[in-house]
Amino acid sequence: MSVLVFGVGRDLWQAVGHYEPQVSWLMAETTGARVAALKAAGHPGTAGLYTLAASLSWGLIGALTAGGFAWGVVHKGASVIGLDKALNYLIAIAALYALAGLTAAALHALRLPMQDGGLQSLPGLWFATMIPSAAILARIGALIAHDAGVLVAVWLEADPDRLARLAAEAEADYGVDSLEARLARLIARRPAVS
């Protein structure tokens, strides 16, 4: 994606005028605002490229997350990151998203005048932050979904030996008091789903 963007994109390092700064490409209104600013600046090709990059970024996150879940369900292997770390990742992502939302709301409420031509108006920077962050989020999503898939598959399978092994592995890998170990013991005690 980076090669495509920086190979095909035009005027990526020229500031786009009349652009209302957005906090994060993850926010729903960001793509529309950036595409409109690019079109108004006479860069319809770059606007289309931005739409493509945003769509592919969301697609990558969704595909790797779904693939991670499927891999966990099919292979029923050991968990990759553990529930404690997965929960920490989810909390951090939710907190960053909430902070972005609050920052956007505060900026809109304060109606601070932003100077045209600042860093926030460089399309190259938009792409340079979107592409790696999408890859990172996709990887984290795949790892979390893999572990969820493993737990779902093992619980649905209800093999007592596999459930006992899951609990023992979780205790050995993450500690007796970890969320992973507690959930594994809970799953091992629950009746099978029929």
ROSE-4610 file (N, C-alpha, C; in Angstrom, 1 decimal, always signed):
// ROSE-4610
residu = [M/M/M/S/S/S/V/V/V/L/L/L/V/V/V/F/F/F/G/G/G/V/V/V/G/G/G/R/R/R/D/D/D/L/L/L/W/W/W/Q/Q/Q/A/A/A/V/V/V/G/G/G/H/H/H/Y/Y/Y/E/E/E/P/P/P/Q/Q/Q/V/V/V/S/S/S/W/W/W/L/L/L/M/M/M/A/A/A/E/E/E/T/T/T/T/T/T/G/G/G/A/A/A/R/R/R/V/V/V/A/A/A/A/A/A/L/L/L/K/K/K/A/A/A/A/A/A/G/G/G/H/H/H/P/P/P/G/G/G/T/T/T/A/A/A/G/G/G/L/L/L/Y/Y/Y/T/T/T/L/L/L/A/A/A/A/A/A/S/S/S/L/L/L/S/S/S/W/W/W/G/G/G/L/L/L/I/I/I/G/G/G/A/A/A/L/L/L/T/T/T/A/A/A/G/G/G/G/G/G/F/F/F/A/A/A/W/W/W/G/G/G/V/V/V/V/V/V/H/H/H/K/K/K/G/G/G/A/A/A/S/S/S/V/V/V/I/I/I/G/G/G/L/L/L/D/D/D/K/K/K/A/A/A/L/L/L/N/N/N/Y/Y/Y/L/L/L/I/I/I/A/A/A/I/I/I/A/A/A/A/A/A/L/L/L/Y/Y/Y/A/A/A/L/L/L/A/A/A/G/G/G/L/L/L/T/T/T/A/A/A/A/A/A/A/A/A/L/L/L/H/H/H/A/A/A/L/L/L/R/R/R/L/L/L/P/P/P/M/M/M/Q/Q/Q/D/D/D/G/G/G/G/G/G/L/L/L/Q/Q/Q/S/S/S/L/L/L/P/P/P/G/G/G/L/L/L/W/W/W/F/F/F/A/A/A/T/T/T/M/M/M/I/I/I/P/P/P/S/S/S/A/A/A/A/A/A/I/I/I/L/L/L/A/A/A/R/R/R/I/I/I/G/G/G/A/A/A/L/L/L/I/I/I/A/A/A/H/H/H/D/D/D/A/A/A/G/G/G/V/V/V/L/L/L/V/V/V/A/A/A/V/V/V/W/W/W/L/L/L/E/E/E/A/A/A/D/D/D/P/P/P/D/D/D/R/R/R/L/L/L/A/A/A/R/R/R/L/L/L/A/A/A/A/A/A/E/E/E/A/A/A/E/E/E/A/A/A/D/D/D/Y/Y/Y/G/G/G/V/V/V/D/D/D/S/S/S/L/L/L/E/E/E/A/A/A/R/R/R/L/L/L/A/A/A/R/R/R/L/L/L/I/I/I/A/A/A/R/R/R/R/R/R/P/P/P/A/A/A/V/V/V/S/S/S]
num = [1/1/1/2/2/2/3/3/3/4/4/4/5/5/5/6/6/6/7/7/7/8/8/8/9/9/9/10/10/10/11/11/11/12/12/12/13/13/13/14/14/14/15/15/15/16/16/16/17/17/17/18/18/18/19/19/19/20/20/20/21/21/21/22/22/22/23/23/23/24/24/24/25/25/25/26/26/26/27/27/27/28/28/28/29/29/29/30/30/30/31/31/31/32/32/32/33/33/33/34/34/34/35/35/35/36/36/36/37/37/37/38/38/38/39/39/39/40/40/40/41/41/41/42/42/42/43/43/43/44/44/44/45/45/45/46/46/46/47/47/47/48/48/48/49/49/49/50/50/50/51/51/51/52/52/52/53/53/53/54/54/54/55/55/55/56/56/56/57/57/57/58/58/58/59/59/59/60/60/60/61/61/61/62/62/62/63/63/63/64/64/64/65/65/65/66/66/66/67/67/67/68/68/68/69/69/69/70/70/70/71/71/71/72/72/72/73/73/73/74/74/74/75/75/75/76/76/76/77/77/77/78/78/78/79/79/79/80/80/80/81/81/81/82/82/82/83/83/83/84/84/84/85/85/85/86/86/86/87/87/87/88/88/88/89/89/89/90/90/90/91/91/91/92/92/92/93/93/93/94/94/94/95/95/95/96/96/96/97/97/97/98/98/98/99/99/99/100/100/100/101/101/101/102/102/102/103/103/103/104/104/104/105/105/105/106/106/106/107/107/107/108/108/108/109/109/109/110/110/110/111/111/111/112/112/112/113/113/113/114/114/114/115/115/115/116/116/116/117/117/117/118/118/118/119/119/119/120/120/120/121/121/121/122/122/122/123/123/123/124/124/124/125/125/125/126/126/126/127/127/127/128/128/128/129/129/129/130/130/130/131/131/131/132/132/132/133/133/133/134/134/134/135/135/135/136/136/136/137/137/137/138/138/138/139/139/139/140/140/140/141/141/141/142/142/142/143/143/143/144/144/144/145/145/145/146/146/146/147/147/147/148/148/148/149/149/149/150/150/150/151/151/151/152/152/152/153/153/153/154/154/154/155/155/155/156/156/156/157/157/157/158/158/158/159/159/159/160/160/160/161/161/161/162/162/162/163/163/163/164/164/164/165/165/165/166/166/166/167/167/167/168/168/168/169/169/169/170/170/170/171/171/171/172/172/172/173/173/173/174/174/174/175/175/175/176/176/176/177/177/177/178/178/178/179/179/179/180/180/180/181/181/181/182/182/182/183/183/183/184/184/184/185/185/185/186/186/186/187/187/187/188/188/188/189/189/189/190/190/190/191/191/191/192/192/192/193/193/193/194/194/194]
x = [+0.8/+0.0/+0.9/+1.9/+2.8/+3.4/+3.9/+4.5/+3.5/+2.3/+1.2/+1.0/+0.8/+0.5/+1.6/+2.8/+3.9/+4.4/+4.0/+4.4/+3.4/+2.1/+1.1/+0.6/+0.6/+0.1/+0.8/+0.1/+0.7/+0.5/+1.5/+1.5/+1.2/+1.8/+1.5/+2.1/+3.1/+3.7/+3.4/+2.4/+1.9/+0.6/+0.6/-0.5/-1.8/-2.9/-4.2/-4.9/-5.4/-6.0/-7.4/-8.0/-9.4/-9.7/-8.7/-8.9/-9.1/-10.2/-10.5/-9.8/-8.8/-8.0/-8.9/-8.5/-9.1/-8.2/-8.7/-7.8/-7.2/-8.0/-7.5/-8.2/-7.5/-8.2/-9.2/-9.2/-10.1/-11.5/-11.6/-12.8/-13.7/-15.0/-15.9/-15.9/-15.8/-15.9/-14.6/-13.5/-12.2/-12.0/-12.4/-12.3/-13.0/-14.3/-15.0/-14.4/-13.9/-13.3/-12.0/-11.2/-10.0/-10.2/-11.1/-11.5/-12.0/-12.9/-13.5/-12.4/-11.4/-10.4/-9.5/-9.2/-8.3/-9.0/-10.3/-11.1/-11.1/-11.4/-11.4/-10.1/-9.0/-7.7/-7.3/-8.2/-7.9/-7.1/-7.2/-6.5/-7.5/-8.3/-9.3/-8.6/-7.5/-6.8/-6.3/-5.7/-5.2/-6.4/-7.5/-8.7/-9.2/-9.2/-9.6/-8.6/-7.3/-6.3/-6.5/-6.8/-7.1/-8.3/-9.3/-10.5/-10.1/-9.3/-8.9/-8.0/-7.1/-6.2/-7.0/-7.9/-8.8/-9.6/-10.2/-11.0/-10.1/-9.0/-8.1/-7.6/-7.3/-6.9/-7.9/-9.2/-10.3/-10.5/-10.3/-10.5/-9.4/-8.2/-7.0/-7.3/-7.8/-8.1/-9.2/-10.2/-11.3/-10.9/-10.2/-9.8/-8.8/-7.8/-6.9/-7.5/-8.5/-9.2/-10.0/-10.8/-11.6/-10.7/-9.6/-8.7/-8.1/-7.7/-7.2/-8.2/-9.4/-10.5/-10.7/-10.7/-10.9/-9.7/-8.5/-7.3/-7.4/-7.8/-7.9/-9.0/-10.1/-11.2/-10.8/-10.2/-9.8/-8.6/-7.6/-6.4/-6.4/-7.3/-7.4/-6.1/-5.1/-3.8/-3.8/-2.6/-2.4/-2.7/-3.1/-3.3/-2.0/-2.1/-0.9/-0.5/-1.4/-1.0/-1.6/-2.6/-3.2/-4.3/-5.3/-6.4/-6.0/-5.1/-4.7/-4.2/-3.2/-2.6/-3.6/-4.5/-5.5/-6.5/-6.8/-7.7/-7.0/-5.7/-5.0/-4.9/-4.7/-4.7/-6.1/-7.1/-8.5/-8.8/-8.4/-8.6/-7.8/-6.5/-5.7/-6.3/-6.7/-7.3/-8.6/-9.5/-10.7/-10.4/-9.4/-9.0/-8.5/-7.7/-7.1/-8.3/-9.2/-10.4/-11.2/-11.4/-12.2/-11.5/-10.2/-9.4/-9.5/-9.4/-9.6/-10.9/-12.0/-13.3/-13.5/-12.9/-13.0/-12.2/-11.1/-10.2/-11.0/-11.6/-12.3/-13.5/-14.2/-15.3/-14.9/-13.7/-13.2/-12.8/-12.1/-11.7/-12.8/-13.9/-15.1/-15.8/-15.9/-16.6/-15.8/-14.5/-13.7/-13.6/-13.8/-13.7/-12.4/-11.3/-10.0/-9.6/-9.1/-8.7/-7.4/-7.4/-6.2/-5.6/-4.4/-3.7/-3.7/-4.0/-3.9/-2.4/-2.1/-0.8/+0.1/-0.5/+0.3/+0.5/+1.1/+1.4/+0.1/-1.0/-2.3/-2.9/-2.3/-2.9/-2.1/-1.1/-0.2/-0.8/-1.3/-1.8/-0.8/+0.5/+1.5/+1.6/+1.4/+1.4/+0.1/-1.0/-2.2/-1.9/-1.3/-1.0/+0.0/+1.1/+2.2/+1.8/+0.7/+0.2/-0.9/-1.7/-2.7/-2.2/-1.3/-0.9/-0.2/+0.8/+1.4/+0.4/-0.4/-1.3/-2.4/-2.8/-3.7/-3.1/-1.8/-1.1/-1.0/-0.7/-0.5/-1.9/-2.9/-4.3/-4.7/-4.4/-4.8/-4.1/-2.8/-2.1/-2.6/-2.9/-3.4/-4.8/-5.6/-7.0/-6.9/-5.9/-5.8/-5.3/-4.4/-4.0/-5.1/-5.8/-6.9/-8.0/-8.4/-9.4/-9.0/-7.7/-7.2/-7.4/-7.0/-7.2/-8.7/-9.5/-11.0/-11.5/-11.0/-11.4/-11.0/-9.8/-9.3/-10.2/-10.6/-11.4/-12.8/-13.4/-14.7/-14.6/-13.7/-13.6/-13.4/-12.5/-12.3/-13.5/-14.2/-15.4/-16.5/-16.7/-17.7/-17.4/-16.1/-15.6/-15.9/-15.7/-15.9/-15.2/-14.0/-13.1/-12.5/-12.8/-12.3/-10.8/-10.1/-8.6/-8.1/-8.7/-8.2/-8.5/-9.7/-10.0/-9.0/-8.7/-7.7/-6.3/-5.9/-4.7/-4.7/-5.8/-5.9/-5.7/-6.4/-6.2/-4.8/-4.2/-2.8/-1.8/-2.0/-1.1/-1.3/-2.5/-2.8/-2.1/-2.2/-1.6/-0.1/+0.5/+1.9/+2.4/+1.7/+2.2/+1.9/+0.7/+0.3/+0.1/+0.3/+0.1/-1.3/-1.3/-2.6/-3.7/-3.3/-4.3/-4.6/-4.0/-4.3/-5.7/-6.2/-7.5/-7.6/-6.6/-6.5/-6.8/-6.0/-6.1/-7.5/-8.0/-9.3/-10.4/-10.3/-11.3/-11.2/-10.0/-9.8/-10.4/-10.1/-10.7/-12.3/-12.8/-14.3/-14.8/-14.2/-14.6/-14.5/-13.5/-13.3/-14.4/-14.9/-16.0/-17.4/-17.6/-18.9/-19.3/-20.6/-21.0/-20.9/-20.8/-20.6/-21.9/-21.7/-22.8/-23.3/-24.6/-25.0/-25.9]
y = [-1.2/+0.0/+1.3/+1.2/+2.4/+2.7/+1.7/+1.8/+2.5/+2.0/+2.5/+4.0/+4.3/+5.7/+6.6/+6.3/+7.2/+7.2/+6.1/+6.1/+6.8/+6.7/+7.2/+8.6/+8.8/+10.0/+11.3/+12.3/+13.6/+14.7/+15.5/+16.7/+16.2/+15.1/+14.6/+15.5/+16.3/+17.1/+18.6/+18.8/+20.2/+20.3/+21.4/+21.5/+21.7/+21.2/+21.3/+22.4/+23.4/+24.6/+24.2/+25.0/+24.9/+23.5/+23.0/+21.7/+21.8/+21.3/+21.3/+20.1/+20.3/+19.2/+18.1/+16.9/+15.7/+15.1/+14.4/+13.8/+12.5/+11.7/+10.3/+9.8/+9.0/+8.5/+7.4/+7.0/+6.0/+6.6/+7.9/+8.6/+8.6/+8.4/+8.2/+9.4/+10.6/+11.8/+12.1/+11.5/+11.9/+11.7/+10.5/+10.2/+11.2/+11.5/+12.5/+13.9/+14.3/+15.6/+15.7/+14.7/+14.7/+14.6/+13.8/+13.6/+14.9/+15.6/+16.8/+17.9/+17.9/+18.9/+18.7/+17.4/+17.1/+17.5/+17.2/+17.5/+19.0/+19.8/+21.2/+21.8/+21.1/+21.6/+21.2/+20.5/+20.1/+18.8/+17.9/+16.7/+15.5/+15.3/+14.2/+12.9/+12.7/+11.4/+11.0/+12.0/+11.7/+11.5/+12.2/+11.9/+10.5/+10.0/+8.6/+7.6/+8.0/+7.2/+7.1/+8.2/+8.3/+7.4/+7.5/+6.6/+5.1/+4.8/+3.4/+3.0/+3.8/+3.5/+3.3/+4.1/+4.0/+2.7/+2.4/+1.2/+0.0/+0.0/-1.2/-1.4/-0.2/-0.3/-1.0/-0.5/-1.1/-2.6/-2.9/-4.2/-5.1/-4.6/-5.4/-5.7/-4.7/-4.9/-6.0/-5.9/-6.8/-8.2/-8.3/-9.6/-10.3/-9.6/-10.3/-10.7/-9.9/-10.2/-11.5/-11.5/-12.7/-13.9/-13.7/-14.8/-15.3/-14.4/-14.9/-15.7/-15.3/-16.0/-17.4/-17.5/-18.7/-19.7/-19.1/-19.9/-20.5/-19.7/-20.2/-21.3/-21.1/-22.1/-23.4/-23.3/-24.5/-25.3/-24.6/-25.3/-25.5/-24.8/-25.0/-25.0/-24.2/-24.2/-23.4/-23.2/-22.5/-21.0/-20.3/-18.8/-18.2/-17.1/-16.4/-15.3/-14.4/-13.3/-13.3/-14.2/-14.3/-13.2/-13.5/-12.6/-11.4/-11.5/-10.3/-9.2/-9.7/-8.7/-8.3/-9.2/-8.8/-7.8/-8.0/-7.0/-5.6/-5.7/-4.4/-3.7/-4.5/-3.9/-3.3/-4.0/-3.5/-2.2/-2.2/-1.0/+0.2/-0.1/+1.0/+1.5/+0.6/+1.1/+1.8/+1.4/+2.1/+3.4/+3.5/+4.8/+5.7/+5.3/+6.2/+6.6/+5.8/+6.2/+7.2/+6.9/+7.9/+9.2/+9.2/+10.4/+11.2/+10.4/+11.1/+11.7/+11.0/+11.6/+12.8/+12.8/+13.9/+15.1/+14.8/+15.9/+16.5/+15.7/+16.2/+17.1/+16.6/+17.3/+18.7/+18.6/+19.9/+20.9/+20.4/+21.3/+21.9/+21.1/+21.7/+22.6/+22.3/+23.2/+24.5/+24.5/+25.7/+26.5/+25.9/+26.5/+27.3/+26.7/+27.3/+27.5/+28.7/+28.9/+28.2/+27.3/+26.6/+27.2/+27.4/+28.0/+27.0/+27.5/+26.7/+26.4/+25.2/+24.9/+24.2/+23.9/+23.3/+21.8/+21.1/+19.7/+18.9/+19.3/+18.6/+18.6/+19.4/+19.5/+18.9/+18.1/+17.4/+16.0/+15.7/+14.4/+13.3/+13.6/+12.6/+12.1/+13.0/+12.6/+11.8/+12.1/+11.3/+9.8/+9.6/+8.3/+7.6/+8.4/+7.9/+7.4/+8.0/+7.5/+6.4/+6.5/+5.5/+4.1/+4.0/+2.7/+1.8/+2.4/+1.5/+1.3/+2.3/+2.1/+1.0/+1.0/-0.1/-1.5/-1.6/-2.8/-3.3/-2.3/-2.6/-3.1/-2.3/-2.7/-4.0/-4.3/-5.6/-6.7/-6.6/-7.6/-7.8/-6.8/-6.9/-7.6/-7.1/-7.7/-9.2/-9.6/-11.0/-11.8/-11.3/-12.1/-12.2/-11.1/-11.2/-12.2/-12.1/-12.9/-14.4/-14.6/-16.0/-16.6/-15.9/-16.4/-16.6/-15.7/-15.9/-17.1/-17.3/-18.5/-19.8/-19.8/-21.0/-21.3/-20.3/-20.5/-21.0/-20.4/-20.8/-22.3/-22.6/-24.0/-25.0/-24.7/-25.7/-25.8/-24.7/-24.8/-25.6/-25.4/-26.1/-27.6/-27.9/-29.3/-30.0/-29.4/-30.0/-31.3/-31.4/-32.6/-32.3/-33.2/-32.9/-32.9/-33.7/-33.7/-32.4/-32.0/-30.7/-29.5/-29.5/-28.5/-28.4/-29.6/-29.6/-29.1/-29.5/-29.1/-27.6/-27.0/-25.6/-24.9/-25.3/-24.7/-24.8/-26.0/-26.2/-25.3/-25.2/-24.3/-22.9/-22.4/-21.1/-20.7/-21.6/-21.4/-21.3/-22.2/-22.2/-21.0/-20.6/-19.5/-18.1/-18.0/-16.6/-16.5/-17.6/-17.5/-18.0/-18.5/-19.0/-18.0/-16.8/-15.7/-14.9/-15.3/-14.5/-14.7/-13.8/-13.8/-15.1/-15.4/-16.5/-17.8/-18.0/-19.2/-19.3/-18.2/-18.2/-18.6/-18.0/-18.3/-19.8/-20.3/-21.7/-22.6/-22.3/-23.2/-23.1/-21.9/-21.7/-22.6/-22.5/-23.2/-24.7/-25.2/-26.6/-27.1/-26.2/-26.7/-26.6/-25.9/-25.7/-26.9/-27.2/-28.3/-28.0/-29.1/-28.9/-28.3/-27.6/-27.0/-28.1/-28.3/-29.4/-28.8]
z = [+0.0/+0.0/+0.0/+0.8/+0.9/-0.5/-1.2/-2.5/-3.4/-3.4/-4.3/-4.0/-2.7/-2.3/-2.7/-2.3/-2.5/-4.0/-4.7/-6.1/-7.0/-6.7/-7.5/-7.0/-5.7/-5.1/-5.6/-5.8/-6.3/-5.2/-5.1/-4.2/-2.7/-2.3/-0.9/+0.1/-0.2/+0.8/+0.7/-0.1/-0.2/+0.7/+1.5/+2.4/+1.7/+2.2/+1.6/+2.4/+1.7/+2.3/+2.7/+3.6/+4.0/+4.6/+5.3/+5.9/+7.4/+7.9/+9.3/+9.9/+10.8/+11.3/+12.0/+11.7/+12.3/+13.2/+14.3/+15.3/+14.8/+14.2/+13.8/+12.6/+11.8/+10.6/+11.1/+12.3/+12.8/+13.1/+13.2/+13.5/+12.2/+12.3/+11.2/+10.2/+10.7/+9.9/+9.2/+9.6/+9.0/+7.5/+7.1/+5.6/+4.8/+5.1/+4.4/+4.4/+5.5/+5.6/+4.8/+4.9/+4.1/+2.6/+2.2/+0.8/+0.2/+1.0/+0.5/+0.4/+1.4/+1.3/+0.1/-0.2/-1.3/-2.6/-2.7/-4.0/-4.1/-3.0/-3.1/-3.5/-3.2/-3.5/-4.9/-5.6/-7.0/-7.1/-6.1/-6.2/-6.1/-7.1/-7.0/-7.1/-7.7/-7.7/-6.4/-5.6/-4.3/-3.3/-3.6/-2.8/-3.0/-4.2/-4.5/-3.8/-3.9/-3.3/-1.8/-1.1/+0.3/+0.7/-0.1/+0.1/+0.0/-1.0/-1.2/+0.0/+0.4/+1.5/+2.8/+3.0/+4.3/+4.2/+3.0/+2.9/+3.0/+2.4/+2.5/+4.0/+4.6/+6.0/+6.9/+6.8/+7.5/+7.1/+5.8/+5.3/+5.9/+6.0/+6.6/+8.1/+8.8/+10.2/+10.3/+9.6/+9.6/+9.2/+8.1/+7.6/+8.5/+9.0/+9.9/+11.3/+11.7/+12.9/+12.7/+11.6/+11.3/+11.1/+10.4/+10.1/+11.4/+12.3/+13.6/+14.4/+14.4/+15.1/+14.4/+13.1/+12.4/+12.7/+12.7/+12.9/+14.3/+15.3/+16.7/+16.8/+16.1/+16.2/+15.5/+14.3/+13.6/+14.2/+14.7/+15.2/+16.7/+17.5/+18.9/+19.6/+19.2/+19.8/+21.1/+21.6/+22.8/+22.5/+23.5/+23.3/+23.0/+22.3/+21.8/+22.7/+23.1/+24.0/+25.4/+25.6/+26.9/+27.1/+27.8/+28.0/+28.8/+29.7/+30.5/+29.5/+28.7/+27.7/+26.7/+26.2/+25.3/+25.9/+27.1/+27.8/+27.9/+28.2/+28.3/+26.9/+25.8/+24.5/+24.2/+24.5/+24.2/+25.0/+26.2/+27.1/+26.5/+26.1/+25.6/+24.3/+23.4/+22.1/+22.4/+23.3/+23.6/+24.2/+25.1/+25.7/+24.7/+23.8/+22.7/+21.8/+21.5/+20.7/+21.4/+22.7/+23.5/+23.6/+23.8/+23.9/+22.5/+21.4/+20.1/+20.0/+20.4/+20.4/+21.2/+22.5/+23.3/+22.8/+22.2/+21.7/+20.5/+19.6/+18.5/+19.0/+20.0/+20.5/+21.1/+21.8/+22.4/+21.4/+20.3/+19.3/+18.5/+18.3/+17.6/+18.6/+19.8/+20.8/+21.0/+21.0/+21.2/+20.0/+18.8/+17.5/+17.4/+17.8/+17.7/+16.3/+15.9/+14.6/+14.3/+13.3/+12.9/+11.6/+11.6/+10.5/+9.3/+8.2/+7.0/+6.7/+6.2/+5.8/+6.9/+8.0/+9.1/+8.8/+9.7/+9.6/+9.4/+10.0/+10.0/+8.6/+7.7/+6.4/+5.3/+5.7/+4.7/+4.4/+3.2/+2.8/+3.0/+2.8/+3.0/+4.4/+5.3/+6.7/+7.1/+6.4/+6.7/+6.3/+5.1/+4.7/+5.5/+5.9/+6.7/+8.1/+8.6/+9.9/+9.8/+8.7/+8.6/+8.3/+7.4/+6.9/+8.0/+8.8/+9.8/+11.0/+11.3/+12.4/+12.1/+10.8/+10.4/+10.5/+10.2/+10.3/+11.7/+12.6/+14.0/+14.6/+14.3/+14.8/+14.3/+13.0/+12.4/+13.1/+13.4/+14.1/+15.5/+16.3/+17.6/+17.5/+16.6/+16.4/+16.1/+15.3/+14.9/+16.1/+16.9/+18.1/+19.1/+19.4/+20.3/+19.8/+18.6/+18.0/+18.0/+17.7/+17.8/+19.1/+20.2/+21.5/+21.9/+21.4/+21.6/+20.9/+19.6/+18.9/+19.5/+20.1/+20.8/+22.0/+22.7/+23.9/+23.5/+22.5/+22.0/+21.5/+20.7/+20.2/+21.2/+22.2/+23.3/+24.1/+24.4/+25.2/+24.5/+23.2/+22.4/+22.3/+22.1/+22.0/+23.3/+24.4/+25.7/+26.0/+25.5/+25.8/+27.1/+28.1/+29.5/+29.6/+28.8/+28.8/+28.2/+27.1/+26.5/+27.4/+28.1/+29.0/+30.2/+30.7/+31.8/+31.4/+30.1/+29.6/+29.4/+28.9/+28.7/+30.0/+31.1/+32.4/+32.9/+32.8/+33.2/+32.4/+31.1/+30.3/+30.7/+30.9/+31.3/+32.6/+33.6/+34.9/+34.7/+33.9/+33.8/+33.0/+32.0/+31.1/+31.7/+32.4/+32.8/+34.3/+35.0/+36.5/+36.9/+38.1/+38.7/+38.8/+39.1/+39.3/+38.1/+36.9/+35.7/+35.2/+34.5/+33.9/+33.0/+32.3/+31.4/+32.2/+33.3/+34.1/+34.7/+35.2/+35.9/+34.9/+33.6/+32.6/+32.2/+32.0/+31.7/+32.7/+34.0/+35.0/+35.0/+34.7/+34.6/+33.5/+32.3/+31.2/+31.4/+32.1/+32.4/+33.3/+34.2/+35.1/+34.5/+33.5/+32.9/+32.1/+32.1/+31.2/+29.8/+29.0/+27.5/+26.9/+25.8/+25.1/+24.1/+24.0/+23.1/+22.0]
